[in-house]
Amino acid sequence: ITRQTLMVVCGSGVAPSTVAEGKIRDFLDSKGLLDKVKIYKSNIDEQINNIDDYDVFVSTTVVPEDVRDKVINGLPLLTGIGVDKVYDQILAKLGED
């Protein structure tokens, strides 16, 4: 089985994406999907041109207007407000909604 890929990015590729990745990992695990998804993390500058390489692209930082429709806003994973919407979007992108 080919695993789907999920990229989590933040401005620096360090703290915010690590927090977001942990929450996404826990959520996918609770849904029994963790073994179906390979999770990567990086910074926005390194990955902005590679959005189409991933099934799901979550960003905790601002992304350019021209790619915004392909990117899930991961900021709620840091603030705790609107987290369920983020999870719903991830499931939809994975085809698991």
C-alpha positions in Angstrom: 0.0 0.0 0.0 1.3 3.4 -0.9 1.2 5.7 2.0 -0.2 9.2 1.5 2.1 12.1 2.3 1.5 15.1 4.6 3.8 18.0 4.9 3.7 20.4 7.9 5.5 23.7 7.5 6.0 26.8 9.6 8.2 29.9 9.1 11.4 28.3 10.5 10.7 24.6 10.3 11.3 24.1 14.0 8.9 24.7 16.9 5.4 25.5 15.4 5.6 22.7 12.8 6.8 20.3 15.5 3.7 21.1 17.7 1.4 20.9 14.7 2.9 17.6 13.6 2.5 16.1 17.0 -1.2 17.0 17.1 -1.8 15.8 13.6 0.0 12.5 14.4 -2.1 12.0 17.5 -5.3 12.8 15.6 -4.4 10.3 12.8 -3.5 7.7 15.3 -6.9 8.1 17.1 -8.6 7.5 13.7 -6.4 4.5 12.9 -4.8 6.3 10.0 -1.3 6.9 11.2 0.1 3.9 9.4 -1.4 5.2 6.1 0.3 8.6 6.2 3.9 9.6 6.0 4.4 12.9 7.8 7.2 15.3 7.0 8.0 18.8 8.4 10.0 21.7 7.0 9.9 25.4 6.6 7.7 27.2 4.1 10.6 28.6 2.1 12.0 25.1 1.3 8.7 23.6 0.4 6.5 26.3 -1.1 7.3 25.1 -4.7 6.7 21.4 -3.7 3.1 21.7 -2.6 1.9 19.4 -5.3 4.4 16.7 -4.2 2.2 16.0 -1.1 -1.3 14.8 -0.7 -1.8 17.1 2.3 0.0 20.4 2.9 -0.5 22.1 6.3 1.1 25.5 7.1 1.2 27.4 10.4 2.5 30.4 8.6 1.3 32.7 5.9 1.4 31.3 2.4 1.3 33.1 -1.0 -2.2 33.9 -2.4 -1.7 31.8 -5.5 -1.3 28.5 -3.5 -3.6 29.2 -0.7 -6.4 26.9 -2.0 -4.0 23.9 -1.9 -2.8 24.6 1.7 -4.6 23.9 5.0 -4.2 26.6 7.5 -2.6 24.9 10.5 -2.6 27.9 12.8 -5.6 26.5 14.9 -3.3 23.6 15.9 -1.2 26.2 17.7 -4.0 28.4 19.1 -6.5 25.5 19.9 -9.3 27.4 18.3 -10.9 25.8 15.2 -8.8 22.6 15.4 -11.7 20.3 14.3 -12.0 22.2 11.1 -8.3 21.5 10.4 -8.7 17.8 11.1 -11.8 17.7 8.9 -9.8 19.3 6.0 -7.0 16.8 6.5 -9.4 13.9 6.4 -11.0 15.3 3.3 -7.6 15.6 1.5 -6.8 12.1 2.5 -10.1 10.9 1.2 -11.2 9.6 4.6 -14.0 12.1 5.4 
